[in-house]
Amino acid sequence: MHNSVYNTIVVGVAFSPNLQANVFEALRMSVLFNAELVLVHVGEKSADKEASLSKIIAGFTDEFPTYRVLWKAGNPVEVLLNACVSEKADLLILGAIQREGLLKYYLGSVARKLTRKCPCDVLLLIKPSIDRIQCAYGVVNGLAHEKTETAISRAFYFLTALGANRLTIVEEIPEDSVAVKVDDDRSLRKSTIIKERIRLRENTRVQNILGHISEENKTTIDYDVQPIFGKRGYSIGHFARVVRADLLVMNAPQTNSIWDRIFPHDLEYILSDLPTDVLIVR
């Protein structure tokens, strides 16, 4: 793929039951994006672990990317953040993370901290597979935010590389934007008219964003726009689960601003109960 957005990919590897699947997914992603892969194990290096990881990598029979392995003991969040900075990563891939020496696998708590501070995009895998499962359908947020154009553009780019053929851009509209109490036919009509005006306004805004997206990417993917009235973050997560999307693309939280205190709450719903694989765009 020419002009790749992802030139260096970092993946956190834990000796969990999903190790082979996580490693194979990362190797495949690196090939698809023509990126160098850096595998980072958070924990002490040992001959047994090294042999085990080498055996798993040797079992990958598809095309091979350039890769390296880093062994770093310490706090998972700090180790992975430092690796992303030092390796100039463009994408961090996370599956189940295991605390060294503890039979506890977790993703949400690590993802919350990493998405606030990570300098690159973050891909959260909840269903990694040893054999490739085709990614067919993606969902991306279309909320009114300065990063949304980047998120939508990245969704087209990412899904095109993965061979997907469908994308829904979800406009989450807060229920309180329709400040009408519905208690009779007249108020129902008024509420319906206001909702339709908001839908038209939001659709115009998103269509304007789509006008800036590469035509090359748009021709390979069927896309539609879906306005949803509801709680932001929760609504899009629920939608992604209901339509059985293979990937949900979201803006990264803004830092050092009022959004830093507001937007993470949108992601909280998603990170606490991941509906599918999630790409968080920096």
Number of C-alpha atoms within 10 A of each C-alpha: 10 6 8 14 15 20 16 22 28 31 27 26 28 24 19 17 10 19 20 23 20 26 25 23 22 26 26 20 20 25 17 18 21 21 24 19 26 25 21 21 25 25 21 11 13 10 8 9 13 12 11 14 19 12 12 14 15 10 11 16 8 10 10 14 18 13 15 11 16 16 15 16 14 13 13 21 19 16 18 24 22 14 21 23 13 9 14 15 24 21 27 28 21 23 28 25 24 21 18 18 7 7 8 11 16 12 18 18 13 17 22 16 13 19 23 15 17 22 19 23 20 24 22 23 21 17 15 22 15 14 10 11 11 10 17 17 22 28 30 28 26 29 21 14 11 10 17 20 21 15 22 26 18 21 27 27 19 21 23 20 16 16 15 20 18 19 24 22 22 21 23 22 22 13 14 10 12 16 9 14 10 13 8 8 9 10 13 14 12 15 17 15 13 16 18 12 12 16 18 13 11 21 18 12 14 21 11 12 16 15 9 10 17 12 10 11 16 17 12 15 20 12 17 11 18 17 19 17 16 15 15 21 20 17 21 29 24 16 17 24 16 10 12 14 21 21 27 28 25 28 25 24 23 20 13 8 9 9 13 14 12 12 17 19 16 18 22 16 19 21 21 13 12 21 22 20 20 23 25 25 23 21
